[in-house]
Amino acid sequence: MTAPSPPPADKAAEGWPFWSILVVDDEQGMRNFLVKTLVPRCHFVMDAGSAEEAAELLRGHHVDLVILDISLPGKSGVAWLKELREHGFSGEVILITAFADLDTAIEALRAGASDFILKPFRVPQILNSVKHCYERSRLKRENYILRRGQPADVMQRGGLVGASPVMERLSQSIRRIASVHSTVLLQGESGTGKELVARALHGLSSRAQGPFVPVNCASMSPELIESELFGHAKGAFTGAAKARDGLFYYAQGGTLFLDEVAELPLPLQATLLRALEDLKIRPVGSQQLLPVNVRIIAATNRSLAQEVAAGRFRKDLYYRLQVVELTLPPLREHKQDIPQLVAHFMSQLAPALGAEPLAISEAEMAFLMQYDWPGNVRELRNLVERSLILGTLNVSALYAQPAAAQLAPSGQPTPLHLLEKQHILAVLESVHGDKTRAAQLLGISRRTLERRVAEWSA
């Protein structure tokens, strides 16, 4: 049994730099040949002379691919492969053998082999097989991310919109920060586009070809969030019928976006800090340490400094996330971008809804420019979508009816704080006091809505 072989300083152009491979063959010459071939192309390569030795290695190391000889002393390769699959091993497996017939090949594929190669083989053959396994694994990762995620917002697909000095400074900061691998902390109110900025940082970085994996920490159960992030072993907890990889694994080579990071429970904050410091994760219930290569972008609509002072967020994790910090401006601080944002949302949403774009009059644009937008850009987008559905600018959804009447072109503008209050109360009334639904319509969090209502009641 050989210890993991460290990767060379420079990887070959064709390779799998985040993959770990285990070679299992009783012929020392074959093991040496495969290790020599794979080391320049992979994260690390281990080898073992029997299924029993290989099983011992797997107890302490994460492996993405096993290259396994069928004829082994003791337990055969096919028998061990069946055990691996029964215990939840989800990695790729290439079976190799010098003696095979059709029945053996069928048995190997039924046992869960990804490929089947006859000895003797040449370097291009094994590399081609590894390449196919890597592509299969990559597609499985992408499908998993797509299944659990939600479609990207149209603004996220369209990029940053706005030419105000505030947005120009933000764009310059994004371009500067994207080129480094440092952890980034995004702070700003709900609806300011933190995920949009995270996607822009990813898309402009050297990791752009890797996955972008968004995680909403507030939407996951505290009991399951550790398993979601780091994965778990079979039997790690009730219901864990098989092993599963976590989102850190699926983000390998790319970016992991931790939205609403302030919602993480304190015990998990310590685990996350250790993962960021060591660049290794340990799946729940496992002894394996999995090396990870991901960039972390965290976001919150709370002040993490205040959360630290209140004892709800670890100071050491805050400083670890705060390597680079960006504060996103609320829409009320760059209202000159509203006409451009409205035009952008109109052009994106109208074809999707099968609706005709609306012509916005100067008076209607004045309504939009005067409003304070507590839900920021998200609220503006929601308004444009509702207006396209109704066929007219949905002013009644923005202002209470008395306020809309006061906003005639010849009238005096209503104070912004009063417009905001009237709008929020009108939306609350329209949903019969359902604060969760009202917050969704407004594009703000329920906590923000409750805080505003409490201020008015004080």
N, C-alpha and C positions, 0 to 999 in steps of 0.2 A: 504494500500500500504506500503510495507516494503522496506527500503533502502538496497543497495547492501550489502551482507554478505561478510566480508573479508575472504580470504582463510586462512587456518591454516598454521603454519610454515612448517610442513612436509606434503607433499601430499601422498596419498595412491599410492601404486605401480601401480594399475589399475586406470587410471584417465585421465583427459583432462585439463592439467594445464593452457592452453592458451585460454580456452573456457569460454564464459559468457552465462548464461542461465536465461531465464525469465519464471517463473511458473505463469500461470493465471488460477485460480479456485476460485469459490465463497465459497468453503468449507474451513474454516480455518484449520481444522484438516488435510485435504489432502495437503494444502500448506505447513504446518509444516513438514509433513512426507517427502515430496519431497525435501524441502530445507535441512532438516537434512541429507537426503541420498546423496545429490549432493554436498553440501559445501566442504566436505573433498576431493573431486575429481576434482573440477573446479576452474577457476580463480575467479569468483564470481557468486553468485546466487541472483536474485531479485524475488519478488513475488507481485502479484496484485490480487484483488478480482473481477475485471471486465475488459472488453475490453477497456473501456474508461480510466481506471487507467493505464492499460498496455500501451496504446497508448501514454500517458503522459510520462511514463518511457522511451519509445523508442525514444522520441524526444531528450532526453539528454544522452542516453547511447547506445553503440553498443552492439548488442546481436547476438550470433551465433546460438542459439537454443531457440525456444519457445515451452514449454509444455503447451498445451491449452485445456481447457475443452470446450466441445461443448455447454453445457447448462449453460449460464451465464445470470445474470440479465441485462436487457437492450439488447445490441447487442449480438447476438449469436456468438459462436466461429467460425463457418464456415463463417458467414457473415464478421467477422473481418479478417479472413484469406484471403478471396477474396480481401478485401481492401488492406491488406499488400502486396499481390502479385501485384496488380494493381499499387501500389506506388513504386514498385521495390525492395521490401525486398527479399533478396536472401538467407537468412539463412534457416536452417532446422526447421521443425515444426512437433511436435508429438501431435496428437489429442487424447484426452482421454474422455471417456463417460461411464456412467452406463447403458444407454439405447441406443441400436443401432440395426439397421437391415441392410440388404444388400444395400438398397438404400442410407442410411445415409453414409455407408462406401464409396460407389462409389462417392457420392457428395463430401465427404471430400478429397478423392484423386484427384478429378478433380479440387478442389479449390487450390490444391498445397501442401497437407499434405505429409510429408515424411513417416509417420507411423501412425498407428491407433491401440489404445489399449483399451480394455474393463476393466472397474472397476468391482470388486476390483482386484488389481494386486499386485504382490510381488516385493520385491527389485530387484531380478535377472531379472525380466521381464523388468522393466523400465531401468535398467542399460544396458541390452542387446540392447534395442531400441536406447538408447543414443549412445552406441558404434557403431551401424550400421549407425546412422546419422553422427557421427564423421568420419567414414571411407568414406562415400559418399562425405562429404565435403573435406576430404583430397585428394581423387581422383580427384575431380573437380579442386582443387588448382594445383595439379600436371599436369593435362591435360592442364590447362591454361598456366602454365609456359612452358611446352613443345611446345605448339602451337605458343607462341610468341617468343620463343628462337630459337637459331640455334644449329645444332648438334655440340657437343663438338669437338674441334680439336683433331686429333690423339695424339698430344703431351699432351694434357690435360688428355686424358685417360691413357696415358702411364706413367705419372708422370715426375718428374725432371730427366733429363738425363745429365750425365757428372760427371767426377771424379776429375776435377781440384780443386786446393785449393779454388778458388773463389766459385765454386758450392758447395763444402763441407761446407764452412762457411754459405752459403745461406741455405742449408738443415738443418744445426744445428739451425740457427735462426728460421726457420719455425717450427721445432719441439718444440722449447722453447716457441714461441709465441702462438702456436695453443692451448696450455692448458689453456690460460686465455681468458677472454671475452672482453678484451679491444679493442677499435677501432684501426684499422691498416691503415696506409697510405703507399701505394706502389708507388714509383717513379722510373722512368726509361724511356729510349727511346722507341719508337714504335717498337713492335715486340720482346721485351725482355721476354715476357711470364708473364705479370702481372696477367692475368686471371688464368693462370696455377698455379701460386703461391697462388692466392686467393682460388682456388679450393683445393689446398693441405692444406691450413690452415683450411678450412672447414672440409675436410675429416679426419683430425687428431684431430679435436676438439670434445668436448662433444656434439656438435650440429650436428654431422655427419648424424644422422638419420633424421634431419629436412631438409627443402628445401634449395637449393643454388639458389638464384635468381640474375642473372646478368642483369645489366641495363647499356646500353651505353648512357650516358647523351648527347653526341654530336649528336646522331642519332635521338633524339626526338624533336618534334616541341616545341619551347619555350612556345607556347600558351597552349599546352596540357601536358607538362611534370609534372606539379603539380598534375593534375588529374591522370596521370599514376602512380605517386609515392604514393599519399595519397588517391586516389579514389574520387568519387563525388556523390552528392545526385541527385535525379531526378530533372530535371529542373534547375540544377546549371548553365548551359550555353546552348546556342543554340545547339541542337542536342543531349542533354543529356536526352533521352527519358526514361531512367530508371537508378536507382542507380547502381553504380559499385564499387567494392572493388579495392584498389590500390595494388601496388607491395609490400609495407610495410606489408600489411595484408597477402599476399601470402607467405611472407618470415617468418611468425610467427614461432618461435622455431628454426629458422635456420640462414642463413647468407644472407645479402643483399649486393651485390657487385656493387658499383657505379664506373663504368669505365669512364674515361675522366671527372672527377668531376670538373675540372677547367672550363668546358663549361657551368656549371649551371648559369643561370641569377642571378644577385645580389638579387632581391627580393626573389627568391626561396631559396637562400643560408640562408637567415634569417629564413625562415620557416623550413628548414632542421635543422638548429642549435637548434631551439626551440623543435623540435621533439626529437633530440638527448639528450637534457638536461632534458626534461620532461618524456621521454619514452611514449609519447602519440602523436597521430596524429589526425587532424581534416580534414575529407574529404571536398573537395571543395563544398561550398554551404550548409554545414551541421552544426548543433550545437553539434553534437555528438563528444565526445573525445574517441578515441579508444586506449586502452593500447596496447603497442607493446613490444614484446620480441624478438629482432633481434640483431645480431652482424653486425656492419657496417665495411666493408672493402672498402676503396676508393683507386682509382688509377689515375695517371695522367702522361703524358709524358712531362709536363711542370714543371718548378720550381715554386711551390706554394708560396715560399718566395718572388720570384720576382713578381708573380701575385699580392700578397698582397701589395708590394711596389708600384706597378703601379695602385693600386686602383681597380683592377678587381676581387679581391677575398677578402672576409671578413677575417680580422685578427682573430676574435674570433672563427670562424668556422675552420680556419686553425689549431689553437691550439687544438681545440676539436677533429679534425681528426688525429692529429699528436701525439696521446698518444703513439703509437708505430710506428716507421717509418723504412721502408726497402727500400733501393735503389738497384734495379736490375742491374747487370752489362751488358753492351753491349757485343755482341759476340766477338768483336775484343779484349776484355780483357781476354777471355778464349778460344782462338783458339784451344788449345790442346784437347778440347771437340768435335771439328768438326767431326773427324772420327767416334766417338761414336754416335753423332747426326745423321750423314748420314746413318749409319747402322740401327739406330732406325727408322728413317723415311722410309727407304727402306723396312724394315720388316713390317711396319704398312700400307704403301700405296700400295705396290705391290699387295697383295691379293685383296684389295678394287678395284683396277684398272684392275685386271685380267692380270697383266703384269709380266714378268720375272724380278727378281731382277738384277740389273746391277753390274758388276764387275768393281770397280773403281781402275784404275792403280795408281802407285805412282806419275807419272807425273800429272795425273788429280787431285789427292789429293793435290799436291803442288799448283795447280791453286786455289783450294778452300782455302787452308791455307794462301795464300798470299793476297787474296782479303779482303777488309776492312768491308764488310757486313753492309752497312748503314741501311738495313732493318732488321738486326739482325737475330734471329733464324727463324722468320717467312719467311724471304727472302730465307734462306737456305732450308726450307721445300718446298717452292714454286718451287725452282730450282729442287729439287729431284722429285717432282711430274711431272714437265714438262719433265724432263729427262726420267722418266719411260714411259711416253706417247710416246715420240719420239724414245725410244729404245737406246739412247746414252746420255752421259753426255752433257747437253745443254750449252756448253761453250760459244756459240755465244750469249746466253741470259745473260751471266755473264760479258763478256768482249766484247768490240768492236772488230771487226775482226783484225785490225792491232795489237791490244794488244794481242790477242790470238796467233798470229804468233810469237810475241816476247817471248812467254812463253814456248818455246821449252825447254826440259830438260837441254840442253847445254847452253841456253841463260841466260842473266842476268835478274834478277827480275825487273819488272816495278815498279816504286814508287807507293805506295798504293793510295795516293790521286789522282794520274793520272788514275789508274785503275778504281777508283770509278767514276771519272768524265767521262771517256770513256764509262763505262757501262751505267750510267744514260742517257748520251746523245744518246747512241745507242738505248736504250729502248724508249726514247722520239721520236726518228726518226721513230722507227718501228710502233708507234701508231699515226704518223703524228702530233706530238705536243700536243696530248691530255694529259694534266697533270694529270687529275683525273684517267684515265686508266693507265698511266705510274706509278703513285703512287701505284695503286693496284698491278701491276705486280712486283714492287720493294718491296712491303711489308712495305711501309712507308706512312706517312700521306701526303696529298697534301701540307700542310703548310711546312713540312720538305723539300719536293722536291723544292718548290718555293724558300725557303731560300738558298738551295744549288746553284740553278741556279742564284739567285741574287748575291751570293758571287763571282761566276765566271765572272759575267758581270761587277762587280765593277772595 
